[in-house]
Amino acid sequence: MTRPLTNMGEKPMAWSWRFEDVAGEQVTVEDPVSELFPSRGDAESWLGENWRALSDAGVAQVTLLDGEDARYTMKLDDA
């Protein structure tokens, strides 16, 4: 699978989610499994479809990563 290049054309971009507990510590869940996404929109759409299952699995918040760079953190709750 070919990933899009950044504006500089130097490194491939890969968007992903880091799952965290209430303290912000990384947690691992078996299902649903996050994947690498070619765009921010694809990653956000996936989260929109899976946030309840993540919350049910004990994930309190997620951080969107662009490669290794954190873009934002969002709590998973019904509020």
HELIX and SHEET records of a PDB file:
HELIX    1   1 ARG A   40  ASP A   56  1                                  17    
SHEET    1   A 3 TRP A  15  GLU A  20  0                                        
SHEET    2   A 3 GLN A  61  ASP A  66 -1                                        
SHEET    3   A 3 ASP A  69  LYS A  75 -1                                        
END                                                                             
